[in-house]
Amino acid sequence: MADVMVFRAGEREYRGTSALEIVQALKREAARDGGGADSPLRQFLLDSLEQLRDRIPLRELDVSDRLSDEMLALSYLYLRDEFGAGELDTVPHRQQWAHPL
């Protein structure tokens, strides 16, 4: 079985093999609730952070083209986790790229 990443927000649990897959699931759910289904990833992240502005400062996420979509999605999930707007529970292969200071 492939490694699975888990993110929880509210009563919902999202699973995917990548951070981008989870963020795309969040985007689809937002579209069902009246959000912009056709908006680009970076615009969705900005809109989402705007909705969470009481918990996450918008300046915390760099949505420039310097980051790949996967790294941007992972940064977004980590921000939500850090600021209490979700919980990133399982991150496969984290030891390959995250090192203690």
N, CA, C and O of each residue as an XYZ file, in Angstrom:
404
protein
N       0.848     -1.183      0.000
C       0.000      0.000      0.000
C       0.893      1.246      0.000
O       1.909      1.280      0.694
N       0.517      2.265     -0.773
C       1.270      3.503     -0.854
C       1.196      4.257      0.466
O       0.225      4.137      1.214
N       2.239      5.038      0.737
C       2.231      5.863      1.939
C       1.143      6.911      1.817
O       0.928      7.481      0.748
N       0.458      7.159      2.928
C      -0.669      8.082      2.920
C      -0.433      9.200      3.913
O      -0.006      8.967      5.044
N      -0.715     10.413      3.479
C      -0.648     11.596      4.321
C      -2.059     11.857      4.846
O      -3.037     11.666      4.124
N      -2.165     12.297      6.107
C      -3.469     12.542      6.716
C      -3.519     13.976      7.243
O      -2.604     14.428      7.930
N      -4.595     14.680      6.912
C      -4.833     16.033      7.404
C      -6.257     16.101      7.920
O      -7.193     15.673      7.246
N      -6.417     16.643      9.123
C      -7.748     16.792      9.719
C      -8.070     18.269      9.876
O      -7.231     19.066     10.295
N      -9.291     18.612      9.534
C      -9.789     19.982      9.708
C     -11.240     19.883     10.146
O     -12.081     19.350      9.421
N     -11.529     20.393     11.325
C     -12.879     20.268     11.852
C     -13.208     18.806     12.053
O     -12.426     18.060     12.644
N     -14.345     18.402     11.571
C     -14.779     17.009     11.689
C     -14.347     16.162     10.497
O     -14.650     14.971     10.439
N     -13.647     16.768      9.554
C     -13.268     16.070      8.317
C     -11.839     15.544      8.388
O     -10.976     16.119      9.053
N     -11.615     14.446      7.693
C     -10.282     13.879      7.564
C      -9.993     13.701      6.084
O     -10.812     13.160      5.339
N      -8.829     14.158      5.668
C      -8.423     14.078      4.265
C      -7.193     13.179      4.182
O      -6.271     13.301      4.989
N      -7.185     12.291      3.216
C      -6.065     11.382      3.003
C      -5.613     11.502      1.553
O      -6.423     11.651      0.638
N      -4.313     11.436      1.375
C      -3.769     11.471      0.025
C      -2.331     11.012      0.030
O      -1.709     10.893      1.086
N      -1.809     10.755     -1.144
C      -0.417     10.327     -1.246
C       0.528     11.522     -1.341
O       1.747     11.353     -1.365
N      -0.041     12.738     -1.397
C       0.780     13.951     -1.432
C      -0.006     15.102     -0.810
O      -1.228     15.044     -0.676
N       0.724     16.142     -0.435
C       0.070     17.334      0.100
C      -0.820     17.964     -0.962
O      -1.904     18.458     -0.652
N      -0.371     17.948     -2.206
C      -1.152     18.529     -3.295
C      -2.484     17.806     -3.460
O      -3.507     18.442     -3.712
N      -2.478     16.503     -3.322
C      -3.717     15.731     -3.423
C      -4.705     16.142     -2.322
O      -5.906     16.248     -2.571
N      -4.202     16.371     -1.119
C      -5.063     16.792     -0.012
C      -5.603     18.198     -0.255
O      -6.789     18.455     -0.048
N      -4.739     19.098     -0.689
C      -5.192     20.471     -0.949
C      -6.209     20.484     -2.091
O      -7.158     21.268     -2.055
N      -6.031     19.646     -3.085
C      -7.020     19.571     -4.164
C      -8.365     19.071     -3.634
O      -9.415     19.514     -4.100
N      -8.342     18.157     -2.670
C      -9.589     17.693     -2.043
C     -10.241     18.831     -1.260
O     -11.461     18.988     -1.295
N      -9.439     19.621     -0.557
C      -9.964     20.792      0.159
C     -10.580     21.787     -0.828
O     -11.623     22.384     -0.562
N      -9.915     21.951     -1.964
C     -10.394     22.871     -3.001
C     -11.725     22.391     -3.588
O     -12.640     23.187     -3.796
N     -11.827     21.079     -3.853
C     -13.093     20.531     -4.372
C     -14.224     20.735     -3.369
O     -15.343     21.082     -3.748
N     -13.931     20.519     -2.096
C     -14.958     20.703     -1.069
C     -15.381     22.169     -0.985
O     -16.568     22.467     -0.854
N     -14.429     23.068     -1.058
C     -14.755     24.495     -1.037
C     -15.612     24.866     -2.246
O     -16.512     25.698     -2.138
N     -15.336     24.255     -3.388
C     -16.122     24.520     -4.605
C     -17.562     24.065     -4.416
O     -18.489     24.738     -4.867
N     -17.757     22.934     -3.757
C     -19.121     22.457     -3.488
C     -19.867     23.411     -2.553
O     -21.092     23.523     -2.599
N     -19.091     24.097     -1.701
C     -19.693     25.038     -0.759
C     -19.799     26.448     -1.332
O     -20.087     27.399     -0.605
N     -19.567     26.580     -2.639
C     -19.725     27.875     -3.287
C     -18.425     28.586     -3.617
O     -18.455     29.737     -4.054
N     -17.273     27.930     -3.419
C     -15.985     28.534     -3.748
C     -15.699     28.434     -5.229
O     -16.494     27.877     -5.986
N     -14.566     28.972     -5.644
C     -14.190     28.963     -7.050
C     -13.546     27.654     -7.465
O     -12.362     27.439     -7.203
N     -14.294     26.785     -8.100
C     -13.784     25.476     -8.521
C     -12.693     25.607     -9.578
O     -11.786     24.777     -9.648
N     -12.782     26.646    -10.394
C     -11.834     26.799    -11.491
C     -10.641     27.683    -11.142
O      -9.791     27.936    -11.995
N     -10.570     28.152     -9.905
C      -9.466     29.039     -9.546
C      -8.154     28.255     -9.492
O      -8.143     27.084     -9.114
N      -7.057     28.899     -9.868
C      -5.746     28.242     -9.789
C      -5.391     27.929     -8.329
O      -5.947     28.522     -7.404
N      -4.471     27.004     -8.141
C      -4.071     26.581     -6.802
C      -3.667     27.758     -5.919
O      -4.131     27.880     -4.785
N      -2.814     28.610     -6.438
C      -2.316     29.730     -5.630
C      -3.449     30.666     -5.214
O      -3.444     31.186     -4.098
N      -4.410     30.881     -6.092
C      -5.550     31.733     -5.740
C      -6.410     31.061     -4.675
O      -6.883     31.723     -3.750
N      -6.617     29.744     -4.801
C      -7.367     29.022     -3.779
C      -6.694     29.164     -2.414
O      -7.367     29.403     -1.411
N      -5.360     29.016     -2.376
C      -4.649     29.115     -1.102
C      -4.779     30.511     -0.503
O      -4.983     30.656      0.703
N      -4.660     31.531     -1.337
C      -4.843     32.903     -0.843
C      -6.255     33.117     -0.311
O      -6.434     33.712      0.751
N      -7.253     32.637     -1.039
C      -8.649     32.772     -0.600
C      -8.881     32.012      0.702
O      -9.568     32.499      1.600
N      -8.309     30.827      0.798
C      -8.464     30.019      2.000
C      -7.829     30.703      3.206
O      -8.422     30.752      4.284
N      -6.620     31.231      3.021
C      -5.961     31.929      4.119
C      -6.713     33.196      4.505
O      -6.739     33.575      5.676
N      -7.317     33.842      3.534
C      -8.130     35.022      3.820
C      -9.290     34.642      4.748
O      -9.632     35.394      5.661
N      -9.883     33.486      4.511
C     -10.971     33.021      5.372
C     -10.466     32.649      6.770
O     -11.222     32.695      7.741
N      -9.196     32.284      6.864
C      -8.600     31.896      8.152
C      -7.777     33.029      8.768
O      -6.977     32.787      9.672
N      -7.964     34.253      8.293
C      -7.119     35.374      8.706
C      -7.156     35.659     10.200
O      -6.238     36.274     10.741
N      -8.220     35.211     10.869
C      -8.257     35.411     12.317
C      -7.283     34.477     13.037
O      -6.999     34.671     14.219
N      -6.769     33.464     12.332
C      -5.826     32.511     12.930
C      -4.464     32.493     12.253
O      -3.452     32.246     12.910
N      -4.422     32.750     10.947
C      -3.164     32.646     10.194
C      -2.898     33.957      9.457
O      -3.697     34.358      8.611
N      -1.786     34.633      9.764
C      -1.439     35.844      9.007
C      -1.155     35.497      7.542
O      -0.394     34.571      7.261
N      -1.753     36.224      6.625
C      -1.590     35.964      5.197
C      -0.125     35.999      4.771
O       0.277     35.264      3.869
N       0.657     36.832      5.404
C       2.073     36.973      5.022
C       2.889     35.707      5.277
O       4.027     35.606      4.818
N       2.327     34.746      5.999
C       3.052     33.531      6.347
C       3.249     32.580      5.167
O       4.112     31.705      5.231
N       2.483     32.726      4.108
C       2.585     31.795      2.982
C       3.039     32.527      1.726
O       2.395     33.475      1.275
N       4.148     32.076      1.175
C       4.681     32.612     -0.074
C       4.039     31.838     -1.219
O       4.283     30.641     -1.368
N       3.226     32.504     -2.026
C       2.555     31.810     -3.134
C       3.182     32.151     -4.481
O       2.550     32.007     -5.528
N       4.424     32.600     -4.440
C       5.097     32.932     -5.692
C       5.398     31.669     -6.497
O       5.254     30.551     -6.003
N       5.809     31.866     -7.719
C       6.128     30.751     -8.614
C       7.449     30.068     -8.265
O       7.836     29.103     -8.923
N       8.145     30.558     -7.237
C       9.429     29.961     -6.860
C       9.258     28.568     -6.259
O      10.185     27.758     -6.290
N       8.088     28.294     -5.719
C       7.833     26.988     -5.099
C       6.998     26.113     -6.022
O       6.108     26.592     -6.724
N       7.302     24.830     -6.007
C       6.477     23.887     -6.770
C       5.105     23.807     -6.105
O       4.951     24.174     -4.940
N       4.121     23.331     -6.844
C       2.776     23.191     -6.272
C       2.790     22.270     -5.060
O       2.088     22.528     -4.082
N       3.577     21.203     -5.108
C       3.648     20.257     -3.984
C       4.222     20.924     -2.732
O       3.679     20.762     -1.639
N       5.313     21.671     -2.888
C       5.910     22.346     -1.725
C       4.980     23.427     -1.181
O       4.894     23.625      0.031
N       4.299     24.112     -2.064
C       3.350     25.133     -1.647
C       2.195     24.503     -0.868
O       1.786     25.022      0.170
N       1.675     23.390     -1.369
C       0.586     22.687     -0.690
C       1.042     22.186      0.677
O       0.305     22.302      1.656
N       2.242     21.632      0.752
C       2.765     21.144      2.026
C       2.959     22.300      3.008
O       2.641     22.166      4.190
N       3.471     23.416      2.536
C       3.643     24.597      3.395
C       2.298     25.067      3.935
O       2.184     25.422      5.109
N       1.294     25.070      3.090
C      -0.063     25.470      3.487
C      -0.597     24.552      4.593
O      -1.145     25.029      5.587
N      -0.437     23.241      4.418
C      -0.919     22.299      5.425
C      -0.154     22.454      6.740
O      -0.744     22.384      7.818
N       1.157     22.665      6.647
C       1.944     22.890      7.862
C       1.514     24.170      8.570
O       1.426     24.200      9.797
N       1.248     25.224      7.806
C       0.775     26.478      8.414
C      -0.539     26.265      9.146
O      -0.705     26.715     10.280
N      -1.462     25.587      8.505
C      -2.745     25.321      9.153
C      -2.535     24.523     10.433
O      -3.183     24.787     11.446
N      -1.640     23.556     10.390
C      -1.342     22.764     11.575
C      -0.727     23.648     12.671
O      -1.154     23.603     13.825
N       0.255     24.432     12.306
C       0.969     25.274     13.284
C       0.062     26.293     13.956
O       0.214     26.572     15.145
N      -0.877     26.848     13.203
C      -1.743     27.891     13.743
C      -3.090     27.359     14.235
O      -3.991     28.144     14.529
N      -3.233     26.048     14.328
C      -4.432     25.456     14.904
C      -5.655     25.451     14.007
O      -6.785     25.409     14.494
N      -5.438     25.493     12.696
C      -6.555     25.472     11.745
C      -6.610     24.130     11.023
O      -7.069     24.045      9.884
N      -6.146     23.104     11.685
C      -6.109     21.759     11.140
C      -4.990     20.991     11.802
O      -4.215     21.543     12.582
N      -4.913     19.719     11.486
C      -3.872     18.878     12.074
C      -3.282     17.976     10.999
O      -3.974     17.145     10.411
N      -2.005     18.158     10.760
C      -1.278     17.314      9.814
C      -0.699     16.167     10.620
O       0.220     16.354     11.418
N      -1.243     14.982     10.405
C      -0.929     13.854     11.272
C       0.176     12.969     10.727
O       1.118     12.646     11.451
N       0.084     12.579      9.498
C       1.034     11.637      8.931
C       1.658     12.246      7.680
O       0.951     12.666      6.764
N       2.989     12.288      7.650
C       3.694     12.793      6.472
C       4.722     11.736      6.068
O       5.786     11.639      6.680
N       4.407     10.945      5.039
C       5.325      9.883      4.619
C       6.683     10.436      4.182
O       6.761     11.500      3.568
N       7.716      9.724      4.495
C       9.088     10.063      4.075
C       9.559     11.413      4.597
O      10.462     12.014      4.017
N       8.970     11.895      5.670
C       9.360     13.201      6.221
C      10.844     13.219      6.569
O      11.506     14.239      6.379
N      11.370     12.123      7.068
C      12.762     12.081      7.479
C      13.703     12.348      6.310
O      14.859     12.701      6.539
N      13.258     12.195      5.076
C      14.115     12.433      3.918
C      14.358     13.909      3.662
O      15.363     14.268      3.049
N      13.456     14.779      4.121
C      13.631     16.197      3.819
C      13.535     17.094      5.034
O      13.922     18.259      4.946
N      13.043     16.616      6.156
C      12.966     17.428      7.364
C      14.053     16.996      8.338
O      14.135     15.829      8.722
N      14.869     17.935      8.723
C      15.978     17.632      9.618
C      15.879     18.498     10.865
O      15.518     19.671     10.766
N      16.189     17.953     12.029
C      16.141     18.765     13.246
C      17.198     19.865     13.191
O      18.257     19.706     12.584
N      16.886     20.959     13.827
C      17.845     22.085     13.873
C      18.947     21.816     14.866
O      19.839     22.646     15.039
